[in-house]
Amino acid sequence: MGLFPPPLFRHTSLTFRLILLGIGTVFIFTGFHIFHYTSQHQHLKASYIQQIVQKNIQNITLLIQMHLEKNDELLVLLRRLQLKNPEIFYIGLSQEGREYLHVSLENETFSSPPLHATHTLETLPPTTVRIIIDQDKINTQLTEPFLPLYEIFLLSGVSLLFFLGGVFFGTRSLRTFTQTLFEKTRKKDASLHYTPNEALLIERCFASLVRTNETQQTRLEMLNLHFEELIEAKTFSLKAEIKEKNESQKNLEISNQEKTILLKEVHHRVKNNLAVIAGLIRMQSRRIADSKTKSLFVDLQNRIKTMELIHTDLYTSKTFNKINMKHYLASLAQNLNKTFSEECESITFFVSCDELLLEIDQAITCGQLVNELVTNAFKHAFKEKEEGHIWVAMKEVEGMIELRIEDSGKSIQEGTPQSFSLGLSLVHELTKYQLKGKVKVQNEGGLRYTITFKK
């Protein structure tokens, strides 16, 4: 709906309707003030006449009381009273039905009927006072001060100007707002049509926005329902998948436990088999009288024991792909020290190792290297010395593993370390092909083998 119900104003501009409203308001305002001042004029006129009559009646009463039976003096005083009130045309006194004293203006013409006022005074005898008032003179006196029509029209004109100025500046902002709202709404609703009626255009824009919002709300609700269905289906699928994974996890744990038990059993059996083999070799070596041959059997026994210790650690360990080298080297050193304790009682054996975890193949190779080099030191380094020391140290340096075996025995005078025995040749072969590392030999006040390889 627009500002005016009739269809004639349905498509007119809001500015035009505001101007019509302002003009109509000014006319109503002017008519109201004219009616108000006219009514006030009539009221003031009646009040003014009443004041004149009352005042003069009081004055006449005093004059009669003061100048009773003195008609000449009373007549003069009445004349003066009439002159002071130019609107009074006639003052007359009568007693017992006869007029005995009056004052009047002669040759007076009236454009409107005069006003007559009669009042009876309580005198002895009773006196009737009659006053005739010129109505035109009263109207003349009341027109100037009580009915300023030019001021009403001036005030109405100024009000109209202020109203039109407010309409102009106010509707300009309204037009800008309406145009911006229309352009924004038209982008979302191409069916929207322009109209110069700002109120109607705003109504159409908001109605379009409401329709668009309802459409979007409906689409959003449909999307929410669709997403809820997808989420529900996905949740059901995930629950089934989680249940399946939990069952698989349980089966995997059971399988791992079985494999762990199996691997422990395998390592236990390998350890036992290697122990049996080492025991058979030890029993066979006891029947050999030749010291060199017996030494070969002892070396073979230690080599097998080196591999047996690996499987012993694996059997007691929680992991089956890594070997704790600190624990392994300590066990290996204890076995070697036990083997050669009777022959080399004065030889001290020191082992130093960081907390290192190596693969099984690397650990077995390192154990074989330590076995060969320590055995070689016990056999050959201290033949001419009563006391001596053997050091085994292993540490990690910048991603490289360093294994050092050193003794305080005699230095080698002739040949190379490889020429002494099969064991020393085996050291170089194992380092080169198994560990992909390097061997450094230092021959100063004893032998020092430094083996480095990548972890």
NUVEXSE-101800 format. One record per residue (C-alpha): residue number from 1; residue in one letter; z, x, y. Coordinates in pm, 1 decimal. Each point is the difference from the previous one (the first is absolute). Last residue first. Layout:
BEGIN
<rec NUM,"A",<Z,X,Y>>
...
This chain:
BEGIN
<rec 455,"K",<1087.0,7425.5,-4732.2>>
<rec 454,"K",<-236.0,282.9,79.0>>
<rec 453,"F",<64.0,332.1,-169.1>>
<rec 452,"T",<185.5,324.2,64.1>>
<rec 451,"I",<125.8,246.9,-260.6>>
<rec 450,"T",<206.2,298.4,110.1>>
<rec 449,"Y",<75.8,250.6,-278.7>>
<rec 448,"R",<241.6,273.9,90.3>>
<rec 447,"L",<39.4,304.3,-228.8>>
<rec 446,"G",<265.7,263.2,46.3>>
<rec 445,"G",<81.7,264.1,256.6>>
<rec 444,"E",<-342.2,-55.1,155.1>>
<rec 443,"N",<-277.8,-158.4,-208.6>>
<rec 442,"Q",<-104.8,-312.7,188.8>>
<rec 441,"V",<-224.8,-248.0,-180.6>>
<rec 440,"K",<-166.9,-294.8,179.4>>
<rec 439,"V",<-132.8,-282.3,-211.9>>
<rec 438,"K",<-224.8,-274.1,145.9>>
<rec 437,"G",<-40.4,-368.9,-62.7>>
<rec 436,"K",<-227.9,-251.6,-169.7>>
<rec 435,"L",<308.8,-106.6,-196.2>>
<rec 434,"Q",<-164.2,-26.2,-341.1>>
<rec 433,"Y",<-294.9,237.4,24.6>>
<rec 432,"K",<121.8,285.6,220.5>>
<rec 431,"T",<373.1,-20.0,-51.7>>
<rec 430,"L",<-29.2,-62.1,-375.6>>
<rec 429,"E",<-241.2,291.0,-47.1>>
<rec 428,"H",<207.1,239.7,205.7>>
<rec 427,"V",<320.1,-80.7,-187.6>>
<rec 426,"L",<-178.5,8.2,-337.2>>
<rec 425,"S",<-99.6,358.7,67.1>>
<rec 424,"L",<365.7,77.2,56.3>>
<rec 423,"G",<95.6,-169.0,-326.3>>
<rec 422,"L",<-270.1,176.3,-202.4>>
<rec 421,"S",<162.3,327.6,79.8>>
<rec 420,"F",<4.9,316.1,205.1>>
<rec 419,"S",<-355.6,27.5,135.8>>
<rec 418,"Q",<25.3,-289.7,243.3>>
<rec 417,"P",<274.5,173.7,196.2>>
<rec 416,"T",<-238.9,282.4,86.8>>
<rec 415,"G",<-5.3,350.1,-130.5>>
<rec 414,"E",<254.6,276.2,51.4>>
<rec 413,"Q",<327.2,40.6,179.0>>
<rec 412,"I",<145.2,-351.4,-16.6>>
<rec 411,"S",<322.6,-24.3,195.6>>
<rec 410,"K",<334.4,-6.8,-171.0>>
<rec 409,"G",<225.8,-304.0,6.6>>
<rec 408,"S",<128.0,-200.2,295.7>>
<rec 407,"D",<-189.5,-315.4,-98.0>>
<rec 406,"E",<-202.8,-260.1,190.1>>
<rec 405,"I",<-153.8,-335.8,-81.3>>
<rec 404,"R",<-129.7,-195.2,307.3>>
<rec 403,"L",<-156.5,-344.3,-1.5>>
<rec 402,"E",<-141.7,-121.1,336.9>>
<rec 401,"I",<-126.3,-355.1,25.8>>
<rec 400,"M",<-233.9,-72.0,293.8>>
<rec 399,"G",<22.5,-300.9,232.6>>
<rec 398,"E",<133.1,208.0,291.0>>
<rec 397,"V",<244.6,202.9,-215.7>>
<rec 396,"E",<158.1,-164.6,-304.6>>
<rec 395,"K",<254.3,194.4,-202.4>>
<rec 394,"M",<59.1,172.0,-335.1>>
<rec 393,"A",<219.8,298.4,-77.6>>
<rec 392,"V",<64.2,187.3,-326.7>>
<rec 391,"W",<198.4,321.1,31.3>>
<rec 390,"I",<77.9,253.2,-274.8>>
<rec 389,"H",<270.6,258.8,42.3>>
<rec 388,"G",<85.6,325.5,-170.9>>
<rec 387,"E",<259.2,210.3,-173.7>>
<rec 386,"E",<-13.1,268.4,-267.1>>
<rec 385,"K",<-328.7,146.0,105.1>>
<rec 384,"E",<-261.8,189.1,-199.7>>
<rec 383,"K",<-128.0,-296.1,-202.9>>
<rec 382,"F",<53.8,-243.7,288.8>>
<rec 381,"A",<-345.6,-117.3,102.3>>
<rec 380,"H",<-172.6,-33.5,-339.0>>
<rec 379,"K",<146.6,-274.8,-217.5>>
<rec 378,"F",<212.7,-201.7,246.1>>
<rec 377,"A",<-270.1,27.8,267.9>>
<rec 376,"N",<-276.7,-112.5,-240.6>>
<rec 375,"T",<208.2,-297.2,-107.3>>
<rec 374,"V",<55.1,-88.5,368.0>>
<rec 373,"L",<-374.6,27.3,66.3>>
<rec 372,"E",<-112.1,-202.2,-304.1>>
<rec 371,"N",<263.0,-273.7,31.8>>
<rec 370,"V",<-48.0,-36.8,375.1>>
<rec 369,"L",<-376.4,-34.0,-47.9>>
<rec 368,"Q",<44.1,-250.0,-283.8>>
<rec 367,"G",<238.6,-209.0,210.6>>
<rec 366,"C",<-247.1,6.3,292.6>>
<rec 365,"T",<-277.2,-121.4,-232.2>>
<rec 364,"I",<219.0,-279.4,-137.9>>
<rec 363,"A",<96.5,-108.8,355.7>>
<rec 362,"Q",<-361.5,3.9,118.9>>
<rec 361,"D",<-110.2,-216.9,-291.9>>
<rec 360,"I",<294.2,-239.1,44.0>>
<rec 359,"E",<-55.4,-48.1,373.3>>
<rec 358,"L",<255.7,158.8,224.9>>
<rec 357,"L",<318.5,-120.3,173.2>>
<rec 356,"L",<183.7,259.6,206.1>>
<rec 355,"E",<360.7,8.2,120.8>>
<rec 354,"D",<-0.2,370.0,85.0>>
<rec 353,"C",<46.9,270.1,-263.7>>
<rec 352,"S",<214.1,311.8,-41.5>>
<rec 351,"V",<67.3,149.5,-345.1>>
<rec 350,"F",<196.9,321.8,-57.3>>
<rec 349,"F",<29.6,192.8,-331.5>>
<rec 348,"T",<234.7,293.5,-46.8>>
<rec 347,"I",<-79.6,273.7,-253.7>>
<rec 346,"S",<300.9,183.4,-141.6>>
<rec 345,"E",<-1.5,-189.2,-332.6>>
<rec 344,"C",<-360.6,81.0,-72.9>>
<rec 343,"E",<-46.5,-8.2,-377.6>>
<rec 342,"E",<254.8,-269.9,-80.9>>
<rec 341,"S",<-78.6,-208.8,306.5>>
<rec 340,"F",<-377.1,1.8,-61.7>>
<rec 339,"T",<-43.9,-350.7,-145.2>>
<rec 338,"K",<293.4,-153.9,187.1>>
<rec 337,"N",<-135.2,129.4,332.8>>
<rec 336,"L",<-337.9,-145.5,-88.8>>
<rec 335,"N",<150.0,-342.8,-82.4>>
<rec 334,"Q",<217.8,-5.7,314.2>>
<rec 333,"A",<-296.3,103.3,213.3>>
<rec 332,"L",<-207.7,-285.9,-142.2>>
<rec 331,"S",<275.4,-254.8,64.3>>
<rec 330,"A",<40.0,122.5,362.1>>
<rec 329,"L",<-376.8,5.0,42.2>>
<rec 328,"Y",<-20.2,-366.9,-110.1>>
<rec 327,"H",<283.5,-121.7,224.2>>
<rec 326,"K",<-148.9,159.4,309.4>>
<rec 325,"M",<-351.4,-91.5,-105.8>>
<rec 324,"N",<63.7,-376.3,-11.1>>
<rec 323,"I",<-303.8,-111.3,-197.1>>
<rec 322,"K",<-229.8,-284.9,106.6>>
<rec 321,"N",<-223.9,-238.0,-195.9>>
<rec 320,"F",<254.3,-162.1,-231.0>>
<rec 319,"T",<259.8,-128.1,244.7>>
<rec 318,"K",<351.6,-116.4,-93.7>>
<rec 317,"S",<85.6,336.2,-159.3>>
<rec 316,"T",<189.0,61.8,-325.3>>
<rec 315,"Y",<-307.3,5.9,-224.5>>
<rec 314,"L",<-207.5,177.2,264.2>>
<rec 313,"D",<259.1,275.9,27.3>>
<rec 312,"T",<0.6,50.0,-378.2>>
<rec 311,"H",<-378.2,-12.5,-1.3>>
<rec 310,"I",<-13.8,291.9,242.9>>
<rec 309,"L",<271.3,186.8,-193.5>>
<rec 308,"E",<-215.4,-16.9,-315.0>>
<rec 307,"M",<-289.7,164.8,180.5>>
<rec 306,"T",<210.9,304.7,86.3>>
<rec 305,"K",<151.9,-6.5,-348.8>>
<rec 304,"I",<-349.3,43.2,-143.2>>
<rec 303,"R",<-53.0,307.5,212.6>>
<rec 302,"N",<344.4,125.5,-88.8>>
<rec 301,"Q",<-73.8,-30.9,-375.7>>
<rec 300,"L",<-328.2,184.4,39.6>>
<rec 299,"D",<178.4,282.9,177.5>>
<rec 298,"V",<264.1,12.1,-272.9>>
<rec 297,"F",<-271.8,7.2,-272.1>>
<rec 296,"L",<-171.2,289.8,178.2>>
<rec 295,"S",<329.9,185.1,22.5>>
<rec 294,"K",<45.2,-43.3,-377.7>>
<rec 293,"T",<-336.0,164.0,-52.9>>
<rec 292,"K",<101.4,290.0,216.8>>
<rec 291,"S",<342.2,27.2,-162.9>>
<rec 290,"D",<-132.0,8.2,-359.4>>
<rec 289,"A",<261.7,-154.7,-229.3>>
<rec 288,"I",<-130.7,-352.9,0.4>>
<rec 287,"R",<213.8,-255.3,-182.7>>
<rec 286,"R",<181.8,-105.3,316.6>>
<rec 285,"S",<-336.3,-58.6,171.0>>
<rec 284,"Q",<-79.8,-280.1,-245.5>>
<rec 283,"M",<315.1,-189.1,88.9>>
<rec 282,"R",<-75.3,40.0,374.4>>
<rec 281,"I",<-358.6,-114.8,-55.0>>
<rec 280,"L",<121.3,-303.3,-193.0>>
<rec 279,"G",<251.6,-80.5,274.1>>
<rec 278,"A",<-268.0,28.1,270.2>>
<rec 277,"I",<-220.6,-238.4,-198.9>>
<rec 276,"V",<289.6,-242.9,-49.3>>
<rec 275,"A",<82.9,19.0,370.0>>
<rec 274,"L",<-365.2,-63.4,83.0>>
<rec 273,"N",<7.7,-301.9,-230.5>>
<rec 272,"N",<324.3,-123.9,151.0>>
<rec 271,"K",<-132.9,36.3,353.0>>
<rec 270,"V",<-323.2,-171.2,-100.2>>
<rec 269,"R",<202.1,-281.9,-163.7>>
<rec 268,"H",<220.4,-39.6,306.4>>
<rec 267,"H",<-299.9,16.0,229.9>>
<rec 266,"V",<-168.6,-274.2,-200.6>>
<rec 265,"E",<318.6,-210.5,-18.4>>
<rec 264,"K",<50.0,31.9,371.4>>
<rec 263,"L",<-363.5,-94.7,46.5>>
<rec 262,"L",<43.6,-305.1,-223.7>>
<rec 261,"I",<318.2,-109.9,173.9>>
<rec 260,"T",<-172.5,37.5,332.3>>
<rec 259,"K",<-305.4,-181.3,-133.5>>
<rec 258,"E",<217.9,-287.9,-121.5>>
<rec 257,"Q",<180.8,-11.7,332.6>>
<rec 256,"N",<-330.1,13.1,178.7>>
<rec 255,"S",<-133.4,-285.6,-213.6>>
<rec 254,"I",<310.5,-207.6,70.0>>
<rec 253,"E",<-36.9,76.3,367.8>>
<rec 252,"L",<-367.2,-87.6,-15.9>>
<rec 251,"N",<74.2,-327.8,-175.9>>
<rec 250,"K",<258.6,-81.8,266.5>>
<rec 249,"Q",<-244.7,95.1,271.7>>
<rec 248,"S",<-273.8,-206.4,-163.7>>
<rec 247,"E",<235.8,-297.8,-12.4>>
<rec 246,"N",<90.9,58.1,363.3>>
<rec 245,"K",<-368.5,38.2,83.0>>
<rec 244,"E",<-82.0,-330.1,-170.0>>
<rec 243,"K",<283.2,-175.0,181.4>>
<rec 242,"I",<-113.6,154.8,325.9>>
<rec 241,"E",<-356.6,-113.7,-67.6>>
<rec 240,"A",<114.2,-352.7,-83.2>>
<rec 239,"K",<214.1,-7.2,312.8>>
<rec 238,"L",<-287.9,144.6,199.8>>
<rec 237,"S",<-239.3,-267.2,-128.9>>
<rec 236,"F",<247.8,-277.0,81.5>>
<rec 235,"T",<53.7,149.0,343.4>>
<rec 234,"K",<-376.1,30.7,51.4>>
<rec 233,"A",<-48.3,-365.8,-91.7>>
<rec 232,"E",<283.2,-105.5,230.6>>
<rec 231,"I",<-127.3,225.8,276.1>>
<rec 230,"L",<-352.5,-138.1,-38.7>>
<rec 229,"E",<126.5,-357.6,3.0>>
<rec 228,"E",<217.5,73.0,302.6>>
<rec 227,"F",<-295.9,166.3,168.6>>
<rec 226,"H",<-214.5,-308.7,-55.9>>
<rec 225,"L",<274.3,-229.6,127.2>>
<rec 224,"N",<47.7,221.7,302.6>>
<rec 223,"L",<-375.0,6.1,57.0>>
<rec 222,"M",<-8.1,-378.8,-11.4>>
<rec 221,"E",<293.0,-16.2,243.7>>
<rec 220,"L",<-176.0,246.2,228.1>>
<rec 219,"R",<-319.4,-202.0,-12.4>>
<rec 218,"T",<193.4,-313.6,95.2>>
<rec 217,"Q",<178.1,186.4,279.5>>
<rec 216,"Q",<-334.3,134.7,120.9>>
<rec 215,"T",<-138.8,-351.1,13.0>>
<rec 214,"E",<313.6,-128.9,172.4>>
<rec 213,"N",<-16.8,285.0,250.6>>
<rec 212,"T",<-366.2,-71.2,68.7>>
<rec 211,"R",<76.0,-367.4,49.9>>
<rec 210,"V",<291.3,82.0,231.5>>
<rec 209,"L",<-213.2,250.4,190.6>>
<rec 208,"S",<-272.1,-263.1,39.0>>
<rec 207,"A",<256.1,-252.1,128.6>>
<rec 206,"F",<128.5,266.1,237.8>>
<rec 205,"C",<-349.8,64.7,130.3>>
<rec 204,"R",<-81.6,-372.5,26.8>>
<rec 203,"E",<317.5,-69.7,199.8>>
<rec 202,"I",<-65.2,299.9,223.6>>
<rec 201,"L",<-352.3,-132.9,60.4>>
<rec 200,"L",<133.1,-349.0,73.3>>
<rec 199,"A",<250.3,139.9,250.3>>
<rec 198,"E",<-261.8,223.6,159.2>>
<rec 197,"N",<-259.5,-276.5,36.4>>
<rec 196,"P",<-316.2,198.2,62.8>>
<rec 195,"T",<-92.4,-39.5,-370.5>>
<rec 194,"Y",<-107.6,269.0,-249.0>>
<rec 193,"H",<-76.0,-79.2,-362.8>>
<rec 192,"L",<185.9,124.8,-314.4>>
<rec 191,"S",<-216.8,0.7,-313.3>>
<rec 190,"A",<-1.4,380.4,-15.4>>
<rec 189,"D",<370.0,6.6,-92.1>>
<rec 188,"K",<154.1,346.8,-40.7>>
<rec 187,"K",<-193.3,179.5,272.6>>
<rec 186,"R",<5.5,-321.1,206.4>>
<rec 185,"T",<381.9,17.6,11.4>>
<rec 184,"K",<1.3,331.5,184.0>>
<rec 183,"E",<-272.1,-111.1,240.7>>
<rec 182,"F",<172.4,-335.1,66.9>>
<rec 181,"L",<339.2,162.9,58.5>>
<rec 180,"T",<-154.7,246.3,244.8>>
<rec 179,"Q",<-176.1,-282.5,186.4>>
<rec 178,"T",<318.2,-211.1,9.9>>
<rec 177,"F",<210.1,292.1,128.2>>
<rec 176,"T",<-254.8,76.2,271.1>>
<rec 175,"R",<-25.2,-369.6,90.8>>
<rec 174,"L",<380.3,-27.5,16.2>>
<rec 173,"S",<19.2,307.2,221.5>>
<rec 172,"R",<-251.3,-163.5,234.1>>
<rec 171,"T",<181.6,-331.7,-42.7>>
<rec 170,"G",<313.9,136.9,163.8>>
<rec 169,"F",<-172.6,164.0,295.8>>
<rec 168,"F",<-208.8,-304.8,86.5>>
<rec 167,"V",<259.6,-263.3,-91.2>>
<rec 166,"G",<265.3,180.1,203.2>>
<rec 165,"G",<-234.8,12.2,296.3>>
<rec 164,"L",<-83.0,-370.3,-44.6>>
<rec 163,"F",<371.5,-85.6,-5.9>>
<rec 162,"F",<73.9,208.2,306.1>>
<rec 161,"L",<-285.1,-166.1,185.3>>
<rec 160,"L",<111.3,-349.2,-109.7>>
<rec 159,"S",<356.5,68.5,111.8>>
<rec 158,"V",<-129.2,115.4,337.9>>
<rec 157,"G",<-208.2,-316.9,32.5>>
<rec 156,"S",<293.3,-225.0,-97.2>>
<rec 155,"L",<228.7,171.3,250.4>>
<rec 154,"L",<-260.2,-48.1,274.1>>
<rec 153,"F",<-53.0,-364.1,-99.8>>
<rec 152,"I",<374.5,-67.6,10.1>>
<rec 151,"E",<40.7,188.9,325.4>>
<rec 150,"Y",<-280.5,-204.5,154.4>>
<rec 149,"L",<181.6,-317.2,-111.0>>
<rec 148,"P",<313.1,80.2,204.4>>
<rec 147,"L",<171.8,-348.1,-36.9>>
<rec 146,"F",<362.5,16.1,116.2>>
<rec 145,"P",<10.3,197.6,324.9>>
<rec 144,"E",<-317.0,-116.3,168.3>>
<rec 143,"T",<-39.4,-354.7,-138.0>>
<rec 142,"L",<361.6,-118.1,58.8>>
<rec 141,"Q",<-9.9,-1.8,383.3>>
<rec 140,"T",<-334.0,-178.9,13.5>>
<rec 139,"N",<111.4,-253.6,-260.1>>
<rec 138,"I",<310.8,-74.2,209.3>>
<rec 137,"K",<-216.1,-46.5,309.2>>
<rec 136,"D",<-227.5,-240.6,-185.7>>
<rec 135,"Q",<294.1,-210.6,-124.6>>
<rec 134,"D",<118.3,-94.2,351.8>>
<rec 133,"I",<352.3,-138.7,-52.9>>
<rec 132,"I",<127.1,-342.2,109.1>>
<rec 131,"I",<380.5,-28.1,13.9>>
<rec 130,"R",<201.3,-325.7,-2.0>>
<rec 129,"V",<376.1,3.3,46.6>>
<rec 128,"T",<191.8,-323.6,-56.3>>
<rec 127,"T",<332.7,-33.2,176.2>>
<rec 126,"P",<296.0,-193.6,-138.0>>
<rec 125,"P",<213.7,-151.9,279.4>>
<rec 124,"L",<225.0,186.3,-7.3>>
<rec 123,"T",<-141.8,297.0,-187.9>>
<rec 122,"E",<-86.6,68.2,-361.0>>
<rec 121,"L",<-352.1,120.3,55.1>>
<rec 120,"T",<-295.6,-164.7,-177.7>>
<rec 119,"H",<-302.6,219.9,-87.5>>
<rec 118,"T",<-371.8,-57.9,21.7>>
<rec 117,"A",<-279.9,258.4,-54.2>>
<rec 116,"H",<-367.5,-68.8,63.9>>
<rec 115,"L",<-274.5,251.6,-79.2>>
<rec 114,"P",<-324.5,-8.4,192.8>>
<rec 113,"P",<-332.5,-104.7,-156.8>>
<rec 112,"S",<-261.4,274.4,0.4>>
<rec 111,"S",<-234.8,113.1,273.8>>
<rec 110,"F",<253.3,-120.0,258.1>>
<rec 109,"T",<-53.7,-59.7,369.9>>
<rec 108,"E",<268.5,44.0,266.4>>
<rec 107,"N",<-61.5,-169.4,342.9>>
<rec 106,"E",<376.4,-36.1,56.0>>
<rec 105,"L",<288.7,195.0,-142.8>>
<rec 104,"S",<310.2,-205.3,-69.3>>
<rec 103,"V",<372.9,-28.7,88.1>>
<rec 102,"H",<193.8,-318.2,-70.6>>
<rec 101,"L",<313.1,-193.7,111.3>>
<rec 100,"Y",<109.5,-363.5,-28.3>>
<rec 99,"E",<-202.2,-127.8,-287.4>>
<rec 98,"R",<151.8,-326.7,-114.9>>
<rec 97,"G",<90.7,-113.2,-352.1>>
<rec 96,"E",<371.1,39.8,39.0>>
<rec 95,"Q",<-34.8,346.1,138.9>>
<rec 94,"S",<-317.3,208.2,34.2>>
<rec 93,"L",<-73.6,369.2,58.8>>
<rec 92,"G",<-349.6,156.9,7.5>>
<rec 91,"I",<-135.0,348.2,-46.4>>
<rec 90,"Y",<-379.9,45.3,1.4>>
<rec 89,"F",<-262.3,271.8,-60.9>>
<rec 88,"I",<216.1,255.2,-175.0>>
<rec 87,"E",<-217.0,304.7,-95.2>>
<rec 86,"P",<77.6,159.7,334.3>>
<rec 85,"N",<372.0,40.5,-94.5>>
<rec 84,"K",<164.8,175.2,296.6>>
<rec 83,"L",<-178.6,-240.2,232.8>>
<rec 82,"Q",<142.7,-295.8,-191.2>>
<rec 81,"L",<355.0,130.0,34.1>>
<rec 80,"R",<-53.0,47.3,369.2>>
<rec 79,"R",<-124.0,-358.6,32.1>>
<rec 78,"L",<299.7,-123.6,-199.6>>
<rec 77,"L",<229.6,184.6,236.5>>
<rec 76,"V",<-163.2,-159.6,300.1>>
<rec 75,"L",<27.6,-344.6,-159.2>>
<rec 74,"L",<365.9,56.7,-78.8>>
<rec 73,"E",<71.3,95.5,358.7>>
<rec 72,"D",<-169.0,-314.5,118.9>>
<rec 71,"N",<154.2,-219.5,-264.3>>
<rec 70,"K",<358.7,88.1,62.9>>
<rec 69,"E",<161.1,-279.1,-200.5>>
<rec 68,"L",<84.7,253.4,-277.2>>
<rec 67,"H",<-69.9,350.5,115.1>>
<rec 66,"M",<201.8,216.2,-241.2>>
<rec 65,"Q",<-20.9,-223.3,-308.2>>
<rec 64,"I",<-364.1,-83.6,67.9>>
<rec 63,"L",<-84.0,369.7,42.8>>
<rec 62,"L",<182.8,98.6,-317.2>>
<rec 61,"T",<-184.4,-261.4,-204.9>>
<rec 60,"I",<-329.4,106.7,155.5>>
<rec 59,"N",<63.8,359.5,-106.7>>
<rec 58,"Q",<86.9,-104.0,-355.6>>
<rec 57,"I",<-304.2,-226.6,-20.9>>
<rec 56,"N",<-208.5,285.2,138.2>>
<rec 55,"K",<109.6,240.3,-269.3>>
<rec 54,"Q",<-37.9,-250.9,-281.1>>
<rec 53,"V",<-345.3,-109.6,113.8>>
<rec 52,"I",<-127.4,353.6,49.2>>
<rec 51,"Q",<148.8,119.4,-333.6>>
<rec 50,"Q",<-153.7,-295.4,-185.1>>
<rec 49,"I",<-335.9,74.1,156.3>>
<rec 48,"Y",<26.5,362.9,-111.7>>
<rec 47,"S",<96.6,-95.5,-354.5>>
<rec 46,"A",<-293.2,-241.1,-28.2>>
<rec 45,"K",<-236.2,262.7,139.0>>
<rec 44,"L",<146.2,273.7,-216.2>>
<rec 43,"H",<-54.8,-208.5,-311.8>>
<rec 42,"Q",<-352.0,-91.3,103.7>>
<rec 41,"H",<-78.2,366.0,79.9>>
<rec 40,"Q",<157.5,115.9,-325.8>>
<rec 39,"S",<-224.4,-233.3,-192.1>>
<rec 38,"T",<-296.5,136.4,187.6>>
<rec 37,"Y",<124.9,358.1,-54.0>>
<rec 36,"H",<29.6,-54.8,-375.0>>
<rec 35,"F",<-331.2,-181.5,-29.0>>
<rec 34,"I",<-168.8,282.7,187.4>>
<rec 33,"H",<189.1,253.5,-213.5>>
<rec 32,"F",<-104.6,-169.9,-323.2>>
<rec 31,"G",<-359.6,-27.1,115.8>>
<rec 30,"T",<-8.6,370.8,80.8>>
<rec 29,"F",<151.9,103.8,-335.3>>
<rec 28,"I",<-233.2,-233.1,-191.0>>
<rec 27,"F",<-295.4,143.3,188.4>>
<rec 26,"V",<125.9,355.1,-65.6>>
<rec 25,"T",<46.2,-75.1,-372.3>>
<rec 24,"G",<-351.8,-143.4,-24.0>>
<rec 23,"I",<-140.3,313.2,161.5>>
<rec 22,"G",<199.7,223.1,-235.4>>
<rec 21,"L",<-104.0,-195.3,-310.5>>
<rec 20,"L",<-362.1,13.7,103.7>>
<rec 19,"I",<34.7,376.1,51.5>>
<rec 18,"L",<174.6,36.3,-338.1>>
<rec 17,"R",<-281.2,-193.8,-165.9>>
<rec 16,"F",<-262.5,225.7,152.7>>
<rec 15,"T",<190.8,310.8,-107.0>>
<rec 14,"L",<38.0,-136.8,-354.1>>
<rec 13,"S",<-374.9,-25.8,-20.0>>
<rec 12,"T",<-157.7,-327.6,-107.7>>
<rec 11,"H",<-81.6,-79.6,-362.3>>
<rec 10,"R",<242.9,-287.8,-61.6>>
<rec 9,"F",<16.2,-112.2,361.3>>
<rec 8,"L",<-242.9,-293.6,-38.3>>
<rec 7,"P",<147.7,-70.3,-345.4>>
<rec 6,"P",<308.7,-151.4,169.6>>
<rec 5,"P",<333.6,145.8,-129.8>>
<rec 4,"F",<42.1,268.0,267.1>>
<rec 3,"L",<156.2,342.1,-69.4>>
<rec 2,"G",<-211.7,52.8,-305.9>>
<rec 1,"M",<70.1,-111.8,-356.4>>
